[in-house]
Amino acid sequence: MEKVLEVGVLLRGTALLSRGPGRPWTFAWIFGLPGVGLVFYLWWCKKHGIDPLTAEPKERYYELRGWD
């Protein structure tokens, strides 16, 4: 149910931006939000010494995630 709500919020935000401020802000919302997430992910991986594509070394990645 949480994912449905999350998608609904994103779609609602997109619709409101397209009606209000306009197309440039809508595209900034659509591409900017995942872009911020990608930058954070890459920064986090580099900080912890993990390759962002292969998640290696696996032992370190599992340790940070709290997995066995």
MOSULFEN-V166624 format. One record per residue. N is the residue number from 0. SS is DSSP state (2 for helix, 1 for strand, 0 for the rest). BURIAL is + if it has 9 or more other ideal C-beta (glycine too) atoms within 8 Angstrom, else -. Layout:
# MOSULFEN-V166624
n=N ss=SS burial=BURIAL
n=N ss=SS burial=BURIAL
This chain:
# MOSULFEN-V166624
n=0 ss=0 burial=-
n=1 ss=2 burial=-
n=2 ss=2 burial=-
n=3 ss=2 burial=-
n=4 ss=2 burial=-
n=5 ss=2 burial=-
n=6 ss=2 burial=-
n=7 ss=2 burial=-
n=8 ss=2 burial=-
n=9 ss=2 burial=+
n=10 ss=2 burial=-
n=11 ss=2 burial=-
n=12 ss=2 burial=+
n=13 ss=2 burial=+
n=14 ss=2 burial=-
n=15 ss=2 burial=-
n=16 ss=2 burial=+
n=17 ss=2 burial=+
n=18 ss=2 burial=-
n=19 ss=0 burial=-
n=20 ss=0 burial=-
n=21 ss=0 burial=-
n=22 ss=2 burial=-
n=23 ss=2 burial=-
n=24 ss=2 burial=+
n=25 ss=2 burial=+
n=26 ss=2 burial=-
n=27 ss=2 burial=-
n=28 ss=2 burial=+
n=29 ss=2 burial=-
n=30 ss=2 burial=-
n=31 ss=2 burial=-
n=32 ss=2 burial=+
n=33 ss=2 burial=-
n=34 ss=2 burial=-
n=35 ss=2 burial=-
n=36 ss=2 burial=-
n=37 ss=2 burial=-
n=38 ss=2 burial=-
n=39 ss=2 burial=-
n=40 ss=2 burial=+
n=41 ss=2 burial=+
n=42 ss=2 burial=-
n=43 ss=2 burial=-
n=44 ss=2 burial=+
n=45 ss=2 burial=+
n=46 ss=2 burial=-
n=47 ss=0 burial=-
n=48 ss=0 burial=-
n=49 ss=0 burial=+
n=50 ss=0 burial=-
n=51 ss=0 burial=-
n=52 ss=0 burial=-
n=53 ss=0 burial=-
n=54 ss=0 burial=-
n=55 ss=0 burial=-
n=56 ss=0 burial=-
n=57 ss=2 burial=-
n=58 ss=2 burial=-
n=59 ss=2 burial=+
n=60 ss=2 burial=+
n=61 ss=2 burial=+
n=62 ss=2 burial=-
n=63 ss=2 burial=-
n=64 ss=2 burial=-
n=65 ss=0 burial=-
n=66 ss=0 burial=-
n=67 ss=0 burial=-
